[in-house]
């Protein structure tokens, strides 16, 4: 198969995934009509997406696969826990003062903070989050420093050696980070390149805050990001976390802020 054909297939599968994120489910007949391809080609595309653990094939079509890979995708994360993320961002804004330099990572929970930063101008904002860059690029009295690197569509941000080298040469007052899961007093993430960038952000800031919605407590992922003691506070949504989630933080004297909606 030619390189052009491979790239065409990858683009089509990406568009199929976009449709699934919008609709939740699709049929083989719908996809064949939408893309003007054969049912056999649709089945091959869905087989590949299922192998990547991004969709679940069902009789006559496919649905979104609830998996760590899918739930880490930026487009998926922008659709879940929106009210809670907005409340978390509002609570986190209280830790920002005019004149500071602020690091914003590529998480969607942290990204919700970007639009609120105009209330604390003037600020210097350092970020690898493309959504935050787009939101702040033309805002007066926001000095924007973008962290270059390789763009990740899955995380809608920039990562890699160039990003890490830029971070090593910067020093910020405060950093706001998200992560995929928390268990006990440890934060986890499934992608090692993301872990490296987030650790660089923590090292480049005088103090850091973890912003995380309640659904991520009591879970683990492949890589340990850091101990929660590295954060000045953990900010989450209100609504009563179970004792097994809050007890380890209290015993380790890690402040937990529950954002009110």
N, C-alpha and C positions, 0 to 999 in steps of 0.2 A: 504493500500500500504506500502511495506517495506521501511526502510530507504535507502537501496541500490537502490531501484527503483526510489525513490524521487531524490536522488543524481544524478542518471543516467539521469533522465529527465531534471534536472537543468543544467547539463553539456551540454546536447544536445541543450537546448534552448540557452545557451550561444554561442555555435558554430553556431547556426542559426543566432543569432544576429551578430556574427563576419562576416558571409557571407553577410548579409544585408549591413553592414558597407562597405564592399568591393565592392558590386555590385549595391547597391541602391534598388534593387528589386529582388525577387525570386518567383518561382512558386511552387505550391504544388507538382507537379510531379517531379520537380528538387530536392526538399528536400526529398521526399520519396525515390528517387533513390540514392541520396548522402548518406543518413543515413540508407538506407535499412530498412525503417519502413513503416507502412501502411499510406495511405492518411488520415485516421481517426486520427491517432496519430499526424500527421503533423498539422491537423486542431486544435487539442487540444493544441499543443505547441503554435501555432500562436494566439489562443484565449487567452492564458495566457500572452503572450508578449503584446498583444493588451490591456489587462486589466491593465498591468503595464505601459501603455502609451509609450511603446518603439517602437512598429511597428503599421502600419495601415493595416488591412486586406482589400484586394481588391479581385475582382472576380478572382479566380484561383491562388491566391498567396498573397504576402504582400510587402509593401514598408516601408522604414524608416519613422517613425513618427516624424515630426518636433515638438518637445515639449521641455519644460524646462528640463524634466528628460533625454531625449535623448541627448540634446545639452550639458548637463553637463557631459556626459560620456567621459572619457579620449580618447577613440578611435575615437569618433566623432570629438572632438576638435583638434586632431592632423591632421585632414584633411582639416580644414577651415582656411582661412585668413593667409596662410603660409608666403607670402611675407610681409604682414603688420606686422606680429609677428616678423619676422626677422629684420625688420627696427626698430621696437620698442625696441628689445633687443640691437641692435647696439647703439641706442640713450641712453639707460639705462646704458650701459657700461661706458659712460662718467662720471657717478657718483661713479665709483669704482676706488680706488687708491691702488697701491701695499702695502701690509702689513696689509690691513684691514681684519676684520672679517665680513662676508657677509651671510645674511640669504636669502635662496631661497625657495619659497613656492612650492606647488604641481601643480600650474597652468601651462598650456602649453605655454602661452605667456611668463611667467617668465622662464619656462624651456628652452626656446630658448636662454636665456642669459647664461646658464651653459656652453655651448661649447665655448663661447667667453671669459670666465673668465681666460683662460690660458694666455691671453694677458696682464693680470694685476698681474701675479704671482710675488712674493709669496702672497698667500691668505689663510685665514681660511674660509671654506665654511660650513655653517650649513644648513641642509636641510632635509625635509621629502619627497622629490620628488624622486621617484625611478629612473626615467629616468635620473635625474641629478646625482644621486649617481652612476649609471652605467657609465655615461659619464666621471666622475671625479675620480673614484676610483683608477685608476692607473696612474694619472697625477702627475708628479714630481712637488714639491713645491706648491702643494695644500694640505693643512691639512683639511681632510674631517671629519666633525662631523655629524653623522646620527642621526636623531630624531626617536627613536623607537616608537612603538605603534602598533595598529591594522592596517593591510594592507587593503586598499580599492581598489578593482579592478576598480570601477567606476571612482575614482580620481587618481589612480596609485600612491598612496602615503600612508603615515602612519599618523594615527590620534588617538585621544582618550586621556585618562587620562595620560598614560605614556608619550605621546608626550608633553602634556601640562606641566607636572611636569619637564621634561627635559628643556623646554624653560624657565621655571621660574628660573632655576639655571644658565642661560647663559646671557651674555650681548654682543651684536654685534654693530659694527659701523653703519651698514646699512642693511636694509631689503627691498626685492623686492617682492611684492605681486600682485596677480591678483584677480579678482572677477567676478561674473556672470552678474552683471548689475550695472548701475549708473543712478540715477535720481536726478536732482537738485544738491545738495551738499552731497548726501548720497550714500554710496556703499552698495549693497545688495548681499546676497547669499541665496540659497534655502536650504542649509543643516546646521543645528545648530552645528553639531560636527566640521564642517569645519570652521564655524564662530569662535568657541572657539579657534581653533588652530591659525587662522589668527590674532585674537586679541592678543594672546600670543606672536606672532612674533612681532607685532607692539610695544608691551610693552617691549620686550627684545632688541629693537634696538634704537640707538641714533637718527636715522632718518629713515623714510620709504618712499618708492615710490610705487605708484600704476601703474601697467602696464596693459593696457586694450585696446582692439581693438575697432574701431568706432561702430561696430554693437551693442555693449552692452550699449551705451548711450540711455537715454530716456526709460529705462525699470526698472522694480522693480522685486524683488523676495520675498520670504516669510520672511526672517530675515534681519534686518538692521545690516550690518557689522560695519560700523563706519562712522563718518562724514569725508568728504574729507580733512578737515582742519588738520587731523592727519598726512597727507602726505606732504613731502617736495615738491612734484610735482606729477602731474598726467601725464603719458606718453602714448600717443596714436599715431595712424597713421595719416599721412598727407592726405589731401583731403577735408578739409572744413566741420567741424561739423556744424550743424544748430545752429542758434543763441540761441534757447531755451536750447541747451546743454552747450554752452560756457558762456552765460551770467551769470548764477548763480555762476560759478567758478570765473569769473572776479569780480563780486560784492563782493565775499567773499575773494578776494585776494589770491586765490589758483592757483599757477602756473600751466599752461597747456603747455606741450611740445609736439609738433607735429613732429613725426619722419619722416624724408625724406627717401624715398625708395632708 
